[in-house]
Amino acid sequence: MADDMKRRRQIAAAAFAARRGELGLSQEDVARRGEIVVKTVHNFEAQGRWPNTRTRARLERAVGWEPGEIARIATVPKPDLDPKLLSLASQLTDEEAEALILWLRQSRDEGPDQPAAANG
């Protein structure tokens, strides 16, 4: 779980660096605009070091992002499914969830015109 959070934060940092690049801004420019030190920008982009809420807001403002955008990017996306289905899925054990995922993948790969493989 911690590894996934770290990976998601690195994705957010990379998206931020890409946005900075799109705008043609240096790390120094972002620091000046956000009224923060350059090292904070560097640590976020290069190391994925997670800034506090206030600093994230300053970074977002510096590149013209909406407040909360960095955290939104770092959040694991939730599927756009019926809340009842998500509630039921959250009650599955790890073993049941893995079996369901396997079944769904096999069903998708077999296509609508293929008979489902027998459980064996």
Summary of the structure (lengths in Angstrom):
residues: 120
radius of gyration: 20.7
end to end distance: 32.2
largest distance: 63.5
contacts: 263
relative contact order: 0.10
helix: 67%
strand: 0%
